[in-house]
Amino acid sequence: MPSAYADSAMSPPSQKPAKPDSPTLVFVDVDNTLVKGATIFMFAIEAWKSGYIKWRHVIPALFQQRTFIRKGESPKRVTSTRERAQTLVAGHSVADFDRIAEVAWRRSIAPKVFPDVLETLQEHQKQGHEVWLLTASPQGLASVMAHDLQLSGAFGTQLMESDGKFTGEINGDLLHGPLKEERAQAFAAEVGADLSQCYAYSDSAADIPLLSLVGHPVAVNPDATLLAHASRAGWPVMWPEASGRSQSGKNK
């Protein structure tokens, strides 16, 4: 694994042998973990450039993107993200969304992928592990990212559709916080994975339930609350070089 970990002694632990038919799953948060910033806001910029949405939808996204990078998640920002996603897609073509998602990935999101985090995920793949994105971003956008990065797949927020258009409603709720834990647990049961042998990577205290679920949790670019929790629990902490942050946890 790369040396981006806070301490060389905190590199991911050696894995105990698992049953031959038991996959090792790696669950990866996206925003501020794999990618610097919030992907839905990057999508918003490209959607505006493509005429998919109006500029008035973009201005709040720009300010929230800066805040998200500097301070991470908060309940208020999570609620805002849900409302933003609903506003962006309501009444619009699913096919157009998919097309713009491809453009947003290539132009705006892919350049902001943390190289050292991606290298870590590729090391997992070399070991035969399945790497799955687990994100509040829309499923269509998450799938584009996973496909292009040649990962196993993605679990994202499901946006409801009718007659080829988005209704503006979310199927259930944002895939966030405890819902990530539930999704990971259900998927592990579905494929027969031993969660004690699985991994999870996240930057947010909201994902402590997910990180606590697996045997190998890693805090990546953690917010202050997650950093404190990881320190108490003895979890590895990884600081992507491009994040502009350090072991002190101080924001740039």
C-alpha positions in Angstrom: 0.0 0.0 0.0 1.2 3.6 -0.6 3.0 5.6 2.1 0.2 8.2 2.4 -0.7 6.7 5.7 -0.1 8.8 8.8 2.4 6.3 10.1 4.1 3.5 8.4 3.1 1.3 11.3 -0.5 2.0 10.4 -0.6 0.5 7.0 -3.5 -1.9 6.3 -3.2 -5.0 8.4 -2.4 -8.4 6.8 -5.5 -10.2 6.0 -6.3 -13.6 7.5 -7.1 -16.4 5.1 -10.8 -16.3 4.2 -12.9 -19.1 2.8 -12.1 -19.7 -0.9 -15.6 -18.7 -1.9 -15.8 -15.7 0.4 -15.1 -12.4 -1.4 -13.2 -9.6 0.3 -15.2 -6.4 -0.2 -13.7 -2.9 -0.1 -16.3 -0.1 0.4 -15.1 3.3 -0.6 -16.8 6.7 0.0 -16.3 9.2 -2.9 -16.6 12.8 -1.9 -13.5 14.0 -0.1 -12.3 10.4 0.2 -11.6 9.3 -3.4 -12.3 12.7 -5.0 -11.5 16.2 -3.7 -14.8 17.9 -3.3 -18.5 17.0 -3.8 -19.2 15.3 -7.1 -22.9 16.4 -7.3 -21.6 20.0 -7.4 -19.1 19.2 -10.2 -21.9 17.6 -12.1 -24.0 20.8 -11.6 -21.4 22.9 -13.4 -21.3 20.6 -16.4 -25.1 20.3 -16.4 -25.3 24.1 -16.7 -22.7 24.2 -19.5 -24.8 21.6 -21.3 -28.0 23.6 -20.8 -29.4 20.9 -18.6 -30.0 23.3 -15.7 -30.1 27.1 -15.1 -27.3 29.2 -13.7 -29.4 29.9 -10.6 -29.0 26.3 -9.6 -25.2 26.5 -9.9 -24.4 29.6 -7.8 -25.3 27.9 -4.4 -23.4 24.8 -5.5 -20.2 26.8 -6.0 -20.3 28.2 -2.5 -21.2 24.9 -0.9 -18.4 23.1 -2.9 -15.9 25.4 -1.3 -17.3 24.9 2.2 -17.5 21.1 1.7 -13.8 20.9 0.8 -12.8 22.9 3.8 -15.1 21.7 6.5 -16.6 18.4 5.3 -20.1 17.2 5.9 -22.8 18.5 8.3 -26.5 17.6 8.6 -27.4 20.9 7.0 -25.1 20.3 4.1 -26.4 16.7 3.6 -29.9 18.0 3.5 -28.9 20.7 1.0 -27.2 18.0 -1.1 -30.4 16.0 -1.3 -32.5 19.0 -2.2 -29.9 20.1 -4.8 -29.9 16.6 -6.4 -33.7 16.7 -6.6 -33.8 20.2 -8.1 -31.1 19.4 -10.6 -32.8 16.4 -12.2 -36.6 16.9 -11.7 -38.4 16.6 -15.1 -35.2 16.0 -17.0 -34.3 13.1 -19.3 -32.4 10.1 -17.8 -30.5 9.7 -21.1 -29.3 13.3 -20.9 -28.3 12.9 -17.3 -26.2 9.8 -18.2 -24.5 11.7 -21.1 -23.7 14.7 -18.9 -22.5 12.4 -16.1 -19.9 11.0 -18.6 -18.8 14.6 -19.4 -18.7 15.7 -15.8 -16.6 12.7 -14.9 -14.0 13.3 -17.7 -13.8 17.1 -17.4 -14.3 17.9 -13.7 -14.3 14.8 -11.4 -11.6 12.5 -12.7 -8.9 15.2 -12.5 -9.7 15.6 -8.8 -9.3 11.9 -7.9 -6.6 11.5 -5.2 -3.9 9.5 -7.0 -2.6 7.8 -3.8 -6.1 6.7 -2.8 -6.7 5.3 -6.3 -3.3 3.5 -6.0 -4.5 1.9 -2.8 -7.7 0.7 -4.4 -5.7 -0.8 -7.3 -3.5 -2.6 -4.8 -6.7 -4.2 -3.3 -7.7 -5.3 -6.8 -4.3 -6.9 -7.3 -5.0 -9.0 -4.2 -8.3 -10.1 -5.7 -10.5 -7.8 -3.6 -13.8 -6.4 -4.9 -13.8 -2.6 -4.7 -17.2 -0.9 -4.5 -18.0 2.8 -4.4 -20.6 3.6 -1.7 -21.8 7.1 -2.0 -24.6 9.6 -1.6 -24.0 10.7 -5.2 -26.7 9.6 -7.7 -26.4 6.0 -8.9 -25.9 7.1 -12.5 -23.0 9.2 -11.7 -21.5 6.7 -9.3 -21.7 4.0 -12.0 -19.8 6.1 -14.5 -17.0 6.6 -12.0 -16.8 2.9 -11.1 -16.9 1.8 -14.7 -14.1 4.2 -15.8 -11.9 3.3 -12.9 -12.5 -0.4 -13.6 -13.8 -1.0 -10.1 -16.3 -3.8 -9.2 -19.3 -1.4 -9.2 -21.0 1.3 -7.2 -23.9 1.8 -4.8 -25.4 5.3 -5.0 -28.6 7.2 -4.3 -31.4 6.0 -6.4 -33.3 8.7 -8.3 -36.9 7.8 -9.2 -37.8 7.7 -12.9 -41.0 7.7 -15.0 -41.3 7.5 -18.8 -37.6 8.2 -19.2 -37.5 11.2 -17.0 -36.6 11.9 -13.4 -39.6 12.6 -11.1 -37.5 14.7 -8.7 -38.0 12.2 -5.9 -35.4 9.9 -4.3 -36.1 6.2 -3.9 -35.9 6.0 -0.1 -33.2 8.4 1.1 -29.7 9.6 0.4 -27.3 6.7 0.7 -25.6 8.3 3.6 -24.6 7.6 7.2 -26.3 4.5 8.7 -27.9 3.7 5.4 -24.4 3.0 4.0 -23.8 0.5 6.9 -27.1 -1.2 6.1 -26.3 -1.4 2.4 -22.9 -2.8 3.0 -24.2 -5.3 5.5 -27.0 -6.5 3.1 -24.6 -6.8 0.2 -22.0 -8.7 2.2 -24.8 -11.2 3.3 -25.9 -11.5 -0.3 -22.5 -12.5 -1.6 -21.4 -14.4 1.5 -18.6 -12.0 2.5 -17.1 -12.1 6.0 -17.2 -8.5 7.1 -14.4 -9.0 9.5 -12.1 -9.5 6.5 -13.5 -6.5 4.6 -12.3 -2.9 4.3 -14.0 0.5 4.3 -12.5 4.0 3.5 -14.2 7.3 4.4 -13.5 10.9 5.4 -16.6 11.5 7.3 -17.8 10.9 10.9 -21.2 10.1 9.4 -19.6 6.9 8.1 -18.4 5.7 11.5 -21.2 3.0 11.4 -19.8 1.7 8.1 -16.2 1.8 9.2 -17.1 0.0 12.5 -18.9 -2.7 10.5 -15.7 -4.0 8.8 -12.6 -5.5 10.1 -10.3 -3.1 8.4 -11.6 0.5 8.6 -9.4 3.4 7.2 -10.1 7.1 7.8 -9.1 9.0 4.7 -8.7 12.8 4.8 -10.9 12.6 8.0 -12.9 15.4 9.4 -12.1 16.4 13.0 -14.7 14.1 14.6 -13.7 11.1 12.6 -10.0 11.8 13.2 -10.6 11.8 17.0 -12.6 8.6 16.8 -10.0 6.9 14.6 -7.3 7.9 17.0 -9.1 6.4 20.0 -10.0 3.2 18.0 -6.5 2.8 16.6 -7.7 2.9 13.0 -5.3 3.7 10.2 -5.5 7.3 9.0 -4.6 8.2 5.4 -3.8 11.7 4.2 -4.0 12.1 0.4 -1.2 14.3 -0.7 -3.5 16.4 -2.9 -5.9 17.1 -0.1 -3.5 19.8 1.2 -4.0 18.5 4.7 -1.6 16.8 7.2 -1.4 14.4 10.1 -2.5 17.2 12.4 -5.9 17.2 10.7 -5.7 20.9 10.2 -7.7 22.2 7.2 -5.9 24.0 4.5 
